[in-house]
Amino acid sequence: MDDFYLRQTPYSDPGDLDVTDLPRDPRELTRLVRNLMVHRLEEERVGYEIPEERLHHDAESRYVTVILRILRARRNAPLTRRRSYDEQFVGTCRDYSLLLCSLLRATGTPSRIRGGYATYFVEGFHDDHWVTEYRLPDGTWRLADAQVSADFYDVPFDPMDVPRNRFLVAGQAWQACRAGAADPETFGVWADPGLRGLPLVLNSVVLDLAARNGMEPLPWDSWGLSQLRKHDPLTEPTEPTELTEDDLALVDAVAAARTHEEARRLHADPRLTVPREILSLAPFHGLRKVTLPSSPPV
């Protein structure tokens, strides 16, 4: 049986990585990923000063092949070997999630990455975040947060089974805001007060849909309906474009989609599908146009 979530995507494909010695257990793979990465906002938490070049550029790596190439350049050793921070990749939650997803798929566990909002970083706030969703043998899905380790975080749950009310996938967040059950201003990027509110939640819905369809984005990408501002990056930005009732109905449908078939059908809409040219509002590089390559670098 062909399982879509066992297939590697151009973004998750580990290339020529030899997975023979990798563990098959999701928990052990998560520990391995934590040994390969340091989050670029966690210098104080882990007690390591990140070199500026790595801080600005590592997390612009869209593909697991690039992440692995950087890791090999810093230490040409099996991924299972213990690494110092100097030998690790400097990433974001998306990078933890995508690498774990890649290794899970490579070792036989169906998985995907999910964009949404975590309530366990800042009390009373839904922080923009990415996790990995993996499928158990009984067919149920669990959320795993590879960024959150017991060494540096005190959370009242198992990070391999994040409760659905502690991490809201983007569609849940959109539905809660639309229904008036949650304040949109409590959703966003805690570190950047300018990135909050319903437009950001809309962006998350579109990014999460892309990830469900094998087009795993960077957290600051946007296109189509997901553009927080409609403008040419070379000119002054204008006000965000007003959504039509038809647009809102489409986003509502995405938020309600549960099956892969529904997600695939909705992603085919030109307002949602990932185009060749997108906008990227990278934290250290500003707003720019990005042309996605037809195939990932090797």
Long-range contacts (C-beta under 8 A, 24 or more apart in sequence): 3-110, 4-214, 4-260, 5-105, 5-110, 5-111, 5-112, 5-135, 5-260, 6-105, 6-108, 6-109, 6-110, 7-105, 7-214, 8-102, 8-105, 8-106, 9-214, 9-215, 9-216, 10-63, 10-214, 10-295, 10-296, 11-62, 11-63, 11-64, 11-98, 11-214, 11-215, 11-216, 11-296, 12-64, 12-98, 12-101, 12-102, 12-105, 12-216, 13-63, 13-64, 13-65, 13-102, 13-296, 14-64, 14-65, 14-68, 14-102, 14-103, 14-106, 15-64, 15-65, 15-68, 15-298, 17-68, 17-79, 17-106, 19-103, 19-106, 19-107, 21-78, 21-80, 22-79, 22-80, 22-103, 22-106, 22-107, 23-107, 24-107, 24-108, 24-109, 26-104, 26-109, 26-134, 26-144, 26-160, 27-160, 29-100, 29-103, 29-104, 29-107, 30-100, 30-144, 30-146, 30-159, 30-160, 32-79, 32-80, 32-103, 33-96, 33-99, 33-100, 33-103, 33-146, 34-96, 34-146, 34-147, 34-149, 35-82, 35-83, 35-88, 36-71, 36-79, 36-83, 36-88, 36-89, 36-99, 37-88, 37-89, 37-90, 37-91, 37-95, 37-96, 37-99, 38-85, 38-88, 38-89, 38-90, 38-91, 39-90, 39-91, 39-92, 39-93, 39-96, 39-147, 40-90, 40-91, 40-92, 41-92, 41-191, 42-152, 45-152, 46-85, 46-152, 48-85, 50-85, 50-90, 54-90, 55-90, 55-284, 56-284, 56-285, 57-284, 58-89, 58-90, 58-91, 58-95, 59-90, 59-91, 59-92, 59-94, 59-95, 59-218, 60-218, 60-282, 60-285, 61-89, 61-91, 61-95, 62-216, 62-218, 62-292, 62-296, 63-296, 63-297, 64-98, 64-99, 64-102, 65-296, 65-297, 65-298, 66-296, 66-297, 67-91, 67-95, 67-98, 67-99, 92-130, 92-219, 93-129, 93-130, 93-131, 93-145, 93-147, 93-219, 94-130, 94-216, 94-217, 94-218, 94-219, 96-130, 96-132, 96-145, 96-146, 96-147, 97-130, 97-131, 97-132, 97-146, 97-147, 98-130, 98-216, 99-146, 100-132, 100-144, 100-146, 101-132, 101-134, 101-216, 104-132, 104-134, 109-134, 109-135, 110-134, 110-135, 111-135, 112-211, 112-212, 113-211, 113-216, 114-143, 114-167, 114-169, 114-170, 114-208, 114-211, 114-212, 115-169, 115-170, 115-204, 115-207, 115-208, 115-211, 115-219, 116-167, 116-168, 116-169, 116-170, 116-172, 116-173, 116-204, 116-208, 117-167, 117-168, 117-170, 117-173, 117-187, 117-201, 117-204, 118-145, 118-166, 118-167, 119-165, 119-166, 119-167, 119-168, 120-148, 120-153, 120-155, 120-157, 120-166, 120-167, 121-190, 122-190, 124-186, 125-186, 125-188, 125-190, 126-168, 126-173, 126-182, 126-186, 126-187, 126-188, 127-188, 127-189, 127-190, 128-187, 128-188, 128-189, 128-195, 128-200, 128-204, 128-219, 129-167, 130-219, 131-162, 131-167, 143-167, 169-208, 170-201, 170-204, 170-205, 170-207, 170-208, 170-255, 171-205, 171-208, 171-254, 171-255, 171-256, 171-257, 172-255, 173-201, 173-204, 173-205, 174-201, 174-202, 174-204, 174-205, 174-251, 174-252, 174-255, 175-252, 175-255, 175-256, 177-201, 178-252, 178-255, 192-283, 199-228, 199-240, 200-228, 202-226, 202-243, 202-251, 203-227, 203-228, 205-251, 205-254, 205-255, 206-251, 206-254, 206-272, 209-254, 209-257, 209-263, 209-266, 209-267, 209-272, 210-267, 210-272, 210-274, 212-260, 212-263, 212-267, 213-263, 213-264, 213-267, 215-274, 217-274, 218-280, 218-282, 220-280, 220-281, 220-282, 220-283, 221-278, 221-279, 221-280, 221-290, 222-278, 222-279, 222-280, 222-281, 223-274, 223-275, 223-278, 223-279, 224-270, 224-271, 224-272, 224-273, 224-275, 225-250, 225-251, 225-271, 225-272, 226-272, 227-279, 228-281, 233-279, 233-287, 233-288, 233-289, 237-287, 247-271
